[in-house]
Amino acid sequence: MISVFIERHPQLYFPDGDIALLAVKEPLSHDGPPSFYVFRIHKFLLRHHSETFANMLADANSHTDNVYDGVPLVEMHGDKAEDLAQLLNFIYNPSSMTLKRHDPDAPIVVSGIIRLADKYCLQSLHDHLVKQVVSDWPTTLHEWDILQGEISAILKTPSTAAHHLYGDHPEDKALADLIPEPVSAILFAQEFGCSEILPAAFYQLSRIKVQHDWTLRSDPDGKRVALARWSLLDKDNFVRYLRGYQELADYFPAIRTFLSAGCTPFDDDLANMDLDDNSCYVFLHRVFTIMWTAGRGSRRDPLHLLLLCLEVRNHTSDIARSMGVRGDVGLCQECWDKLEEEIPQERKRLWDSLLQHFTSDINNPL
């Protein structure tokens, strides 16, 4: 005879409840007997929130011979007690289901609860949890820039930022604890149909080294870098990641896009140009080459590199030295104006292309 251990749930066992639900707890080990939580709750609340629950309770009233503490007992086959507790807690106290902002574990923690909400047709809980996970990820370029600004602030003043926003022990917080994690978000988005977060999640993943795995979360070497759950990335998504990463690695801005009509050459063949010429084209080509060459030492981030190009006007003397040119170099006023006008547009075009780069075949097997 197999022995089991049944424990009353500390918060969801009401003395006046009129039905008991039994669900297995996550096993702490495979050696001991199975453990269960029993929830004593109120039928009317379950019926009010879910027709599926109402039908299940009607069947239980007519067929069950199991009784616990004087009320009918229903075993919740296939349901984890931890997920069921969260679902019931939402029914009794909807405001309690609020996730910490930018929690890197959120997609993993709530996935089981959402599956259970789908099983019992609690659409409000499904929508509530999906919305919270989605809210951690930018869906526009403006939102992306805001997130990057927050991350930059955390890195510049880690103790102050962590203490104010995330708790009393900033020294224990790695950067990975304070920002959303891309791989779990990708898998979450694909399972629960929130594809709007995929471009940002894949782009963030493309900026993280494969060596920066989630296993470094508690390692001193992993405190100041973004990490990813690389081991969770399946083959199809890894191929999508590689395709998008290659597109970003091959990206180089089209110089003529940023020049006024009067300074745009007939072709882009530098071999036929005088590189000692102080033309706007040669200068801007040198600027982009410096930016993109410097970017090769780390993960490519063309959205950031394009943003840095707006600061070029303050560094023309450094660029002149790199070109071996004496005196002033730079763009004419029309080209400066054109550059400042087109950089934001180019960043928007690049952002809009991320969906195609990473997820063009997301609904098709590879």
N, C-alpha and C positions, 0 to 999 in steps of 0.2 A: 504494500500500500504506500503510495507516494504522499508524503507529508507536505503541507503548504503552510505558509505564514501569511496571515491576513491582518492588516493594520488599518485602523480607521484613519481616514485623511484628517489631518489636524485642523484644516479650515473648512472643509466641505463635507462635514458630517453634522447634520442638523437634527436635534432630538425630535422635532416635529415633522421631519421629512417623511414622505409616504412611499418612497421606493429607494432601493439600494442598488448601486451599480458597482460591479466588480471588474477591475482591470489589472493586468499584470504590470509590475514595476520593472524598470530596466534592470537586468541582472548585474549585480556587482561582481559575481563570479559564476562559473558554470558548475561549481562543485556542490553548492548548497541547494536546499529546496526552493522552489519558486516562491516569490513573494508577491502579494497583491495589496492594492489599496481598495478599500470599500468606501464609496461615497453615498451618503444618505441625503437625498435632496427632495425637491418638490415637483411632482408631476406637472402641475399647471404651468410652471415656468418652462419646462421642456416642451410641452405642447404649444405654448405661446410662441416659441422661437423657431420650432422646426416641425413640419408635418411628418418628416421621417421619424423623428422622436415620438410623435403622437401615435403613429402606426405601430412602432416597436412596443410602446407601452400598452397599447390595446392587446397586442399579441401576448405580452407578458402577463396581463391580467387574466387572460383566458387559458393559458397553457402552462405557466410556471408552477412547479411544486416547491421551488426553492424559496426559503424564507430566511432572512437575517434580521435579528433584533426586532422581530414582530412585523416586518414589512417584506413585500416581494423582493427577491434578489435576482438581478439580471446580470449575467456575465457578458462583458463587452469583448467579444472575440476579435482579436486582431488589433485592438486599441491599446496603446501604451498608456499607462496610468499618468505619466507626466504630461502627455499631450491632452488627455481627457481632463485633467485637473485645470489646465489653462483654458480649455474650451468652456468648462462649467464655470470657471471664475469669470469669464467674459459674460456669460449669461446672468450671473448674479451681480457683477460689478464691471460694466463695460469700460469705465474710465481707467480701470487698472491695467488694461492692455496697451500700455504706451511704452515703446522701445526707447532706449537711450539713443540719442542722435549719433549717427556715424558709427554705430556698434558693428565691428567687423564680423561678429558672430551671428548677427540678426538673421540673415538668410537661412542659416543652418538651424537655428533655434526655432524659428517659426514655421519651417516647412512642414514638419509633422503635424502641427496644429492646423495649418491650412488644409492639409489632406483630410484631416478629421472633420473640419468644417465642411469640406466638399462632400464627404461621405454622408453627413447628416444634414446637408443642404442649409447650412447657416451662411448665406451669402454675405450678410453684413459683417461677419467676422472675417471671412475671406477678403472682402474688399478693404476692411480696416487694416489688416496686417500687410497686404500687398502694397497698399498706399504708403505705409510707413517705410517699407524697404525701398520703394521707388523714390521716396523723398530724399534719401541719402545720396542719390546719384543725379548729376546734372543731365538735363535733357536739352539744354541750349548752350551755346558758346558762352553767353553771359554768366550762366550758372557755373560753368566749368571754371571760368576765370575767378569767380568768387571762391570756389572750393580751393583753387590753387593759392589764392591769397591767404586763406585760413591755414592751409598747410605750411606756407612760408612763415606765417606768424608763429605757429607752433614751433617750428625749427629754430627760429631766431630767438624766441623767449620761451623755451620749453617748460621751465619750472612755473613761470607765471601763468602761461596759457593752460597748462595741465591742471594747476591748482584751482584756477578760477572756474574752469568748465567741467572738469572731470573728477574732482575729488580731493582728498586731503594728502595724498601720497604721490606727488608728481614724479618722484625719483623711481617709482615702480612702473611708470607708464612708458612703454615704447611707442614710437610713432605709429606702428601697426595697430596699436590698441585704440588709436584716436581717429582713424580714417577708415572708410569702407574698404572691404577686401574684394578684389575683382572676380576671382574664380567662382566663389560661392554665389556672387551676384549674377554671373553669367548663367550658371546652372539654374538658379532660382527663376530668372527671367524667362528662360526657355520652358521650364515646367509650368509656370503660372501665367504665361502670356503677357508679360510686361516688357516687350521687346524695346521699348523706348529707352531703356537704360543700357542696352547692349553696346552702342557706340562708345559711350564714356567708359564702360567697364573694360571693353577690349583695348581701348586706347591706353587706359591706366595700366593694364597688364603689359602692353608693349613697352612701357617705360621701366618695367621691373626686371632685373636680371634673374635668369633661371636659378642662379646660385642663392638668390634671396628668397628661400623657401620659408614657409610658415614655421618650420621647425626651429628657426632662429628667433622666434618671438621672445623667448626668455633668455636668449644669448646676448651678452654685452655687445657683440658685433652687430646685432640686429636692432639695436635701440633707435638708431637715427635714420633708418632707411625704410622705405615701403616694402612690404612682404606680400607674397601671394601663396595660396594653397595650390602650388603647381601639381602636387600629386593627385588632386581631384580632377584635373583637366583631362577629359577623355580624348580619344584619338581625333574625332571629328572636330572638336573645338580647338585642339592643338593645331590642326591643319588650317583652320580659319585664322587662328592667331598668327601663324607663319605667313599666310597670304597677306594679311593686313600689315604685318610688320615689314614685309618686303616692299609693299607699296609705299610705306612711310620712309623706309630706308632709301628708296629710289627717288623720292620726291626732291626736286630742286626748283625754286621759283623761276618762272619765266621772266627774265629781266625786263623785256620790253613792256610787260604789263605795268611797270611802275615808272615808266618814263613818259615825258610829254612827247607829243607828236614830232616836234622839231628836233628832239634828241634821240629818236628811235632809229637805229641803223636799218639798212635794207635787209640784212640777215644777221644771224647770231654767231657767225664764224669769227672767233677771236684770232685765228691764225692770220687772217687778212687785215687785222687791225693793228694800229700802232699802240702797243701797251704802255708806251711812255706818254701817250696822249692823255690829257686830263679830262677826257670826255666823260659825260655823265654815265654812259654805258659801261665804260671800263671801270670807273669808280664803283658803281653799284655791283658789278660782277665781282669785284674784289671783296666788297662788303659781304655779299652772300657766301662767297667761297670761304672767307674767314669764319663766318658763323657756322657753316655746315661742316667745315673741317674740324673745328673745335668740338662740334657735337658728336663726332665719331668716337670720342673717348668715353662717352656715356651713352645711355639709351637715348635714341633719337626722340626729340620732342619738337617737331616743326611748328606746332602752335606757339610754343614758347620762343623758339628762335625767331619767328616772324615778329613777335612782340618786341624782342630785343632790337630788331632792325629800326624800330621807331626812335631808339635812343642814339642812333648813329651820328646824328648831327652834333652831339656833344663829344665825339671821339674822332673827329676828322684828322687831327694831328697824329694820332696813333696809327690810323689807317695809312696816312701818307708815308710814315716810316716803314710800314710793312710793304708798301709799294716801291720803296726806294726813291720817292719823289720829294724834292725840296719845295718848300712853299706850301701854299694852301691847295687843298684838294676838296672835292665835294660835288654837290649837284647845283645846277642853276636853280633859281627860285621856283620856276615852274615845275621842275622835277622834284624838288623837296615837297611842294604842295601835292604833286601827284602821288609820291610815295606815301605821304601821310593819309591820303585819301584811299589808296588801294590796299595798303596793308590790312586794315580791318576787313575789307571785302575778301581778300585772299584767305584770311584766317576763317571767315565764314564759309567760303567755298570748300576749304579743306575740312572743316568740321562736318559740313553736310555730306562729304564724300565718305566719312568713316563708316556709315551703315553699309555702303556698297563694298568698301575694302574688306570689312570683317565679316559681314553677315549676309552677303548677297544670296547665299545658298542655304540659309538657316533652316528652311523647311524641307530641304532635299537631302537625302543621304549622299555621302561622299563616296 
